[in-house]
Amino acid sequence: MNARYDQGMRTRRRVLGDAHVDRAEANKTAFDEPFQTLITESAWGSVWSRDTISPRERSMLTIALLAGLGNDHELAMHIRATANTGASKDDVLEALLHVAIYAGVPRANHAIKIAKDTLAEMEHAR
């Protein structure tokens, strides 16, 4: 591919874990391959690979934005990724408290349910 893609794939694996990325790669088709390349290069290679803020901070920002926009599936994925980014349960809660104030209580309420369920699944898997 290219250097941006390669960096993005390394970052994507570090944040989401090999199992998640391997599943995504195995399910990739000719139809969605351009999209997968786009997110690997842009989200993971350009944004998540920057060293301006820590992976923990980037994780908290991502969780707040996903919750505020109601992207529930992606939210659960990024809560699972906190195991790799250094964001704690308390960090997740702090991000979601901001969602309540800046994006709305209903969004935060639903996101907190997703976070509780996802964190419980993570604890149970240990």
C-alpha angles and dihedrals in degrees: 000000000000140000094266091051092047092049090046092052092050091050093044090053092046092052104035099027132243095272093058094045092045090054091049091048092047090052094047115117134187087263097058100028092097089053092048089050091049095053093042092053099037109029097031103024099039107027111021091041093059115108097207092102130020124262087247092057092043089050092053092049091049093049092050093048094046091048093046091052094044096242094153101171092049090044093058090047092053093045087055088049091061086083085070102033100053095243110142132212087261090053090052091051092049091052090050093048087058089051090056092055101037104030104023142279095257091056092047092045091055092043091052089054090051090047093049092049094045095046090049090052090050092049092048092050092057 
